[in-house]
């Protein structure tokens, strides 16, 4: 399996390099992280705080602008110590945002129940950051409502309560590598872990190329991108190289607020889609523009160390 994955990664990286869209100005990207204070399995001997400590150190060393971390408070119900992880994020100068209390799927809930879950997350955010701008909301699973009524109801509540939506415009399903890394670590499969390293970067590079191409089709330019990552063990391990990849592709790093000030994000996607989707995908659906197919690397990662 690892050798096959490595071959696919080499092909994917070559394809993505050829497919990069040139732009008169360097494109901008904001890094954001979901599922604070904890996401996915840990590497052997690793503690929960180690993951976030590593991410914070990389963001500082690489001079990345403040990056939002989106919080689910329910984790503290069973692991109260994890509030220290959230404090560490805030104390490092990184902002916090709302990711709902319990990380449920909007598709399975009423709008009223969902907005109650958003509100239930607020006391912790207010405690951690009383003077901060935590009124940024990230939909779990990028599900914005499977019906127009549900979608509009949640959006109305968010606007009434002063929230801005933290859209996602770059996403390569990084969480799958965190899960696979946990499986491979449990089997002590070093060749598979090496292959995961290469496929992670290949998938990110494919996503950069495909997303920029879609942005050109929709807007004739690069919009300011917002990248979705998670506070996972493999994400922490790969973050320095992921940042290097974005630099190699000519990106400038920016804040979420700056990226979302791009006029493109002011448009209503007008799409109620079961299962949700990233911002550009929803825009493309509305306009009848084909969406790039899912990378074959994702299915391969799902199969690693099973």
N, C-alpha and C positions, 0 to 999 in steps of 0.2 A: 504493500500500500504506500509506504513513504516514497519509494522511487517513482511510482506513477504520479503521485501528488507533486513531486519535485519537477517532473517533466511538464505537467500542466501549468505549474507556476511560471516556469521559464517562458512558455508560450504566452501566458497571460501578460507577463511583464513586457514582453516584446510587443504584443498587440497594443497594450495601453500606451507604451512610449510612442508608437506610431500614430495613435489616435488622439494624442493631446492636441487641443485646439489652441492656437496662438492667439494672443490678445495684445492690443497696444499697451495695456497696463497690466501689471501683475494682479491676478485674482486675489481676493481676500477670503480668509476662512476664520471662523470662530470655533474653538474647541469647547465642547460641553460634555458633561459626564452625568449619566443617570444612575439611579439606584443607590445613592448614598443612604446609610453609611456602609453597606455591604452588598456585594454582588458575586454570585457564583462560588465554585469550590476554591479552596486554598491549595497552594503547593505544600509539599511536606515541610513541616517545621515553620510554616509561615503563619503569622497572626493577622487578624483582620486589620489592625492598625498599620501593619507593615505595608499593605497594598496602597493605602492612601498616602502614607509617608513617602513611598517611592514615587507615586504620581506627583505629589507636591514638590518633591526635590527636583524632578525632571522639569516641571513647569517653570520653576525658579531658575534652574541652570540654563534652560533654553530661552529664557526671557520671553515666555509666552504671556500675553496680556491676561488679566484676570479672567478666569474660566468658571462659568456657573456649574455648580454641582446640585443636582435635583434630588430632593429628599423624600423618603417614605418613612414616616414616623413609627409605623407599626413594628418595625424591627426592634425598637427600644423596649417594646412590651416584654419581649423574651430575653433581650440582651441589653440591659440598662447601661452597661459600660460603654456601649457604642456611641453614647452622646459625646464621649471624649474624642471620637473620630470626627464628628461633626464640628466640635470646637476647634480641632486642629486645622480643619479645612478653612474655617472662618478666620482663625488667628493667622493663617498664612496669607491673608488678603484675598482669598478666593470667595466669591459671593455664593449664596445659597438660593435655591428656587423651590417651588412647590411641584411635587410629582404625585400628588394625592397621598392620603394617609396609608392606604392599604394596597396600592398598585393593582387595582382591579381593572377589568376590561370594560370600557364604556359600552361596547356592543351587548354586554350581558346585563346591563343595569338600566334603570330609568334615569333621566336627566336629574331628577330631584335627589335620588340616592347618590348619584355621582357627585353632585355639587356639595352635598353634605360631607362626603369623603374628602373633598378638597378643603372645605372649611375646617375639618377635624385636624388637618395638618398644620394649620396656622399657629396654634399656641406654641408649638416647639420652635417654629421659624421665628416668631416674635421674641421668644426667650433667647434664642441664639444670636439674633441679629436685630435688635430693637430699632436701630436707625438705618438699617440697610434696605436695599431695593429687592426684597424677596418676592415681590408681586410679579414674578415671571412664572408661567405655568407650562409644564411639559406633559403632554398626554402620554400615559403609559401605552406601550405598544403602538404609538402613533395613531390610535383609534380616536377619531374625532366625531364619531356618531354614525350609526348604520342607517339612520333615517334623518330626513331633513328637520323634522320636528325636534328630535333629540339633539342633533348638532346645533341647531339655532338656540335651543334652550340653554345649553351649557355655555355657548358663546355669550349669550345675553347676561348670564350670571357672572361670567368672568369680567365682562366690561363693567357691569354695575359695581363690582368689588375691586376695581382698579387693576386688574391683571392684564398683562400682555402675554400673548402666546409665543412660546419659544419654539418656532417652527424648526423642522429638520430638513435640510436640503442636501446633505451628504450622509450616506449611511451604507456601510458594507456588512451589516449584521455581525459586528465584532463579537457580540456575546457568544456566538457559536464557538469561537476559538477558546474562550474562557472555559466553556463546558468540556470541550475536547481536551484541553490542557489538563484539566482535573482528571479525566479518564486515563490519559496517557501517563500521568504521574503515578496514579494508583497501580499501574502495571510496570512502572519503571522502564518505559519504552522510549529510550533516548532518540533513536532514529525517527520515530514518529513525531517527537517534539521538535526535532530539527526541521522536519517537513512542515509542521505547523508554522514555524517561524517564516518560512518562505511563502507559504500560501496566504498567510495573514497580509504580508506586504503586497503580494500579487493581487489579492482581492481588493485591498485599499486602492491600488493603482488602477485597476479596472474600473472601480467606482468613480474615481476622479475623472477618468477619461469619458465614461458614459454620461456622468452628470453634467460635465461641461458641454458635451455635445448636445444634450437635451436643453440646457440653458440657452445655447446658441439658437436652437430651433424655436424656443419659446420667446426669447427676448432679443435675439441678435447680439448677445453679449454675455459675459460672465456676470451673474448676480453675485452678491456677497454671500458666501456659503456658510452654513451652520452645520458642523460635523457632530454627529451623535456617537459618543463612546460610553463605556460603562466602567465603573470602578472595580474591574475584575483583575484577577491575578495575572493573566496573560497580557491584558491591556497595559498593566504597569510595567511588565517586562519589555514589551514592544514599543512603548511610548517614545523613547529616544529615536529609534529608527523610523517610526511613523512620522515624527516631526521632520526628520532628515528627508524623508520622501517628499513631503509637502514642500520643503525648501527647494529640493531638486526640481520640482515641477513649477517653481516660480511663484509660489504663494507667499503673500504677506499674512501675518497673523493679526487678528483684531478681536474686539470684544463682541459679546452677543448683542448688546444694544446698538453698536455701530453696524454690525452686519444686518440686523433686523430693520435698520433705518433705510435700507435699500427700498426704493419705491415698489419693487415687485411684490414685496411681502404685504403691501396694503391691499392687494387684490384678494377678493373672496374666491376661494376655490370653487364654491357652489357645488361641491360634490360630496354627497353622503355615501360613503363607501364602506361596506362591511369589511372588517379587517384593517381598515385605515390605510395609511401610506404617507410617504414623505411629500413635502410641499410641491416639488416639481412634478412628481408623479400625479398628484391630484390636479394640478394645473393642466398637465398633458391630457388626462382623461376628459376634462371639461372641453378641451379644444379638439379632441379627436386625434391627437398626435400619438403615435405608437410609443410605448414605454420600453426602454431597453430590457432585454430578457435577463432573468436572474442568472448570476454567475454559476457555472458548473462547479466551481470550487466549493460552494456552500453545501451541496449534497455530499461531496467527497469528505468535507470536514465532519459532517454528521456521522459518517461511517468510520472515522478514525478511532481506533482503540475501543471499538464496540465488542 
